């Protein structure tokens, strides 16, 4: 039996449940979960903010564990391999997007915690291609957030051709933002961090920010007028988007990876006048995820985490709701039979 912590209804505290191990389909594998990060998307699913949650819900999609079972035809991994799994668990492998290397854009992909049981459990299953080998230099206890938060902010660097000579901005210092700053610094960019908490300036500088902007101070924005080539927003809140667009240089890009629930008001002339763009992206392909892991290993990049036992997941969720996590909660599996 698999043990898990599950939400039985919208917003309810998670409770322990048990269910049978699934019969693995062709090219599927089963992973014994060692650690699992706690993402704001887990909270959104528990609260059914996106209207697609089915209960009981076993959330958790920043998973690191050990391969313990192989389905028919699964050859990519062997029993005992250390792997990670993120938001996507499966894609068709035959459509135009999969065949082009954009598996994350597959129209029939499966998501790890949508109509499936995720990583707040002793075991999880997925298609073998979406389980990525974890480099030996990366610690299992802190690597989980790389498989969602990490690839979410790394993929745009590749997709949007962010260059080492670019001046870039990062909105938000949370689970995604603190990793984005590390990536962009090692990428060679000049990094500006936008924060509503100026007391975090010391942390931001240690992570790799060259400048810190207090978002409550309009004068700070004016200094950046028409100067940034790329801004990535990692928050899920409404902001003064007109102000951020004014910070973009000609052909500058504002890229969204935070799942904002409301529409973003954008004046067409703010884009047309300087040929600016607004875009978004969902995580990344298995290949780009592996590139990210290798980049982390090469540059000693690691999420900053707080660890909780899986049985205490409600404590971690409450801390996430309050905005006090620094900077990603990770659950250690203590439910194993």
RAURHU-V564699 format. One record per residue. SS is DSSP state (H for helix, E for strand, C for the rest). PHI is phi in whole degrees, -180 to 180 (999 if undefined). OMEGA is omega in radians with two decimals (NA if undefined). Layout:
SS,PHI,OMEGA ; SS,PHI,OMEGA
//
This chain:
C,999,3.04 ; E,-96,3.04 ; E,-101,-3.10 ; E,-153,2.99 ; E,-107,-2.97 ; E,-130,2.95 ; E,-89,-3.11 ; C,-88,3.07 ; C,-156,-3.04 ; C,-57,3.05 ; C,73,-3.08 ; C,-76,3.02 ; C,-58,-3.14 ; C,-75,3.12 ; E,-128,-3.12 ; E,-80,3.05 ; E,-132,3.06 ; E,-133,3.06 ; E,-154,-3.07 ; C,-72,2.97 ; C,-63,3.13 ; C,-71,2.98 ; C,-77,-3.07 ; C,-71,3.07 ; C,-84,-3.14 ; C,-57,3.09 ; C,68,3.03 ; E,-92,3.04 ; E,-133,3.02 ; E,-115,-3.08 ; E,-118,2.96 ; E,-82,-3.02 ; E,-75,3.03 ; E,-96,-3.13 ; E,-141,3.07 ; E,-147,3.09 ; E,-72,3.11 ; E,-113,-3.06 ; C,-102,3.08 ; H,-61,3.08 ; H,-64,3.04 ; H,-61,3.11 ; H,-63,3.11 ; H,-62,3.11 ; H,-70,3.10 ; H,-59,-3.13 ; C,-86,-3.10 ; C,55,3.14 ; C,-66,-3.09 ; C,-100,3.06 ; C,69,-3.12 ; C,-131,-3.11 ; C,-86,2.99 ; C,-118,-3.09 ; C,-105,0.00 ; C,-69,-3.13 ; E,-108,2.95 ; C,-103,-3.10 ; C,-83,3.11 ; C,103,-3.09 ; C,-144,3.01 ; C,-125,-2.81 ; E,-106,2.94 ; E,-126,-3.13 ; E,-166,-3.06 ; E,-118,3.09 ; E,-67,-3.09 ; E,-121,-3.14 ; E,-154,-3.11 ; E,-121,3.04 ; C,-79,3.14 ; C,-58,3.09 ; C,82,3.12 ; C,-80,-3.06 ; C,-127,-3.05 ; C,-71,-3.09 ; C,-125,3.03 ; C,-126,3.13 ; C,-56,3.12 ; C,98,3.12 ; C,-67,3.07 ; E,-94,-3.02 ; E,-136,3.03 ; E,-128,-3.12 ; E,-140,-3.12 ; C,-115,-3.02 ; C,-65,-3.12 ; E,-96,3.13 ; E,-115,-3.03 ; E,-166,2.93 ; C,-145,-2.93 ; C,-71,3.12 ; C,69,-3.10 ; C,-136,-3.13 ; C,-77,-3.14 ; H,-57,-3.07 ; H,-71,3.10 ; H,-63,-3.12 ; H,-68,3.11 ; C,-93,-3.13 ; C,90,3.12 ; C,-106,-3.08 ; H,-58,-3.14 ; H,-69,3.10 ; H,-103,3.12 ; C,-54,-3.07 ; C,-74,-3.13 ; C,-121,-3.13 ; C,-64,3.04 ; E,-108,-3.12 ; E,-105,-2.92 ; C,-57,-3.10 ; C,-120,3.05 ; C,-110,-3.07 ; C,60,3.06 ; C,-142,3.06 ; C,-93,-3.05 ; C,-93,-2.90 ; C,-95,2.99 ; C,-80,-2.98 ; E,-156,3.11 ; C,-77,-3.10 ; E,-144,3.07 ; E,-147,-3.14 ; E,-122,-3.13 ; E,-164,2.96 ; E,-68,-3.02 ; H,-59,-3.09 ; H,-69,-3.10 ; H,-91,3.02 ; C,-95,-3.02 ; E,-106,3.08 ; E,-61,-3.14 ; C,-93,3.12 ; C,-54,-3.04 ; C,-62,-3.10 ; C,-81,3.14 ; C,-96,-3.09 ; C,-75,3.12 ; H,-60,-3.05 ; H,-69,-3.11 ; H,-122,-3.02 ; H,-79,-3.06 ; H,-50,-3.12 ; H,-60,3.10 ; H,-64,-3.03 ; H,-81,2.97 ; C,-130,-3.13 ; H,-57,-3.08 ; H,-64,-3.10 ; H,-69,3.11 ; H,-62,-3.12 ; H,-96,3.11 ; H,-85,-3.08 ; H,-55,3.12 ; H,-62,3.12 ; H,-62,3.11 ; H,-81,-3.03 ; H,-68,-3.06 ; C,-106,3.05 ; C,55,3.05 ; C,-66,-3.00 ; C,-108,3.06 ; C,-60,3.14 ; C,-90,-3.10 ; C,-79,2.95 ; E,-97,-2.97 ; E,-128,3.07 ; E,-127,3.08 ; E,-124,3.10 ; E,-97,3.07 ; C,101,3.05 ; C,-117,3.11 ; C,-132,-3.10 ; C,-60,3.11 ; C,-84,-3.01 ; H,-62,-3.10 ; H,-70,3.05 ; H,-81,3.13 ; H,-59,3.13 ; H,-62,3.12 ; H,-63,3.14 ; H,-59,-3.04 ; H,-67,3.07 ; H,-63,3.13 ; H,-71,3.08 ; H,-70,3.12 ; C,105,-3.08 ; C,-82,2.94 ; E,-88,-2.92 ; E,-107,3.01 ; E,-113,3.13 ; E,-103,3.06 ; E,-100,-3.13 ; E,-145,3.03 ; C,-92,-3.13 ; C,-124,-3.09 ; H,-58,3.13 ; H,-67,3.11 ; H,-86,-3.05 ; H,-56,-3.13 ; H,-62,3.10 ; H,-61,-3.10 ; H,-62,3.13 ; H,-66,3.11 ; H,-65,3.14 ; H,-73,3.09 ; C,130,3.09 ; C,-73,3.10 ; C,-88,3.11 ; E,-145,-3.13 ; E,-127,-3.12 ; E,-111,3.04 ; E,-80,-3.04 ; C,-71,3.06 ; C,-87,-3.06 ; C,-114,-3.11 ; H,-57,-3.13 ; H,-63,3.12 ; H,-65,3.14 ; H,-64,-3.07 ; H,-60,3.12 ; H,-65,-3.07 ; C,-99,-3.04 ; C,-50,3.07 ; C,55,-3.05 ; C,-123,-3.04 ; E,-95,3.13 ; E,-83,-3.01 ; E,-156,3.02 ; E,-127,3.07 ; E,-112,3.12 ; E,-101,-3.09 ; C,-106,-3.06 ; C,-99,3.13 ; C,-116,-3.13 ; C,-131,3.08 ; C,-71,-3.11 ; C,-129,3.06 ; C,-82,-3.03 ; H,-64,3.10 ; H,-61,3.14 ; H,-66,3.14 ; H,-67,3.10 ; H,-62,3.14 ; H,-68,3.12 ; C,-82,-3.08 ; E,-81,3.03 ; E,-73,3.02 ; E,-52,-3.06 ; E,67,3.10 ; E,-70,-3.06 ; E,-125,2.95 ; E,-104,-3.03 ; E,-117,-3.06 ; E,-106,3.00 ; C,-125,3.02 ; C,-83,-3.03 ; C,-84,3.11 ; C,-74,-3.07 ; C,-82,-3.08 ; C,-107,3.09 ; C,-62,3.11 ; C,-101,3.10 ; C,-77,3.13 ; C,-131,3.08 ; C,-79,-3.11 ; H,-51,-3.11 ; H,-67,3.09 ; H,-67,3.09 ; H,-93,-3.04 ; H,-64,-3.01 ; C,-57,-3.09 ; C,-119,3.14 ; C,56,3.12 ; C,-89,3.10 ; E,-136,3.01 ; E,-121,-3.05 ; E,-147,3.09 ; E,-153,-3.14 ; C,-156,3.10 ; C,-104,3.07 ; C,45,-3.12 ; C,-164,3.14 ; C,-73,3.05 ; H,-56,-3.13 ; H,-64,3.13 ; H,-70,3.05 ; H,-66,3.10 ; H,-67,3.07 ; H,-61,3.11 ; H,-63,3.13 ; H,-62,3.11 ; H,-65,3.11 ; H,-64,3.10 ; H,-62,3.14 ; H,-64,-3.11 ; H,-66,-3.03 ; H,-109,3.11 ; C,54,3.11 ; C,-94,-3.12 ; C,-146,3.02 ; C,-63,3.00 ; C,-92,-2.94 ; E,-130,2.93 ; E,-117,-3.07 ; E,-104,3.09 ; E,-133,2.97 ; E,-66,3.11 ; H,-56,-3.14 ; H,-65,3.12 ; H,-106,-3.09 ; H,-59,3.14 ; H,-64,3.07 ; H,-65,3.13 ; H,-65,-3.14 ; H,-66,3.11 ; H,-65,3.11 ; H,-67,3.07 ; H,-64,3.13 ; H,-59,-3.10 ; H,-78,3.14 ; C,77,-3.05 ; C,-102,-3.12 ; C,-70,3.07 ; C,-124,-0.19 ; C,-118,3.08 ; E,-149,3.02 ; E,-81,3.09 ; E,-129,-3.14 ; E,-100,3.03 ; E,-97,-3.09 ; C,-64,3.05 ; C,-124,-3.12 ; C,-104,-3.03 ; C,-59,3.12 ; C,-79,NA
//
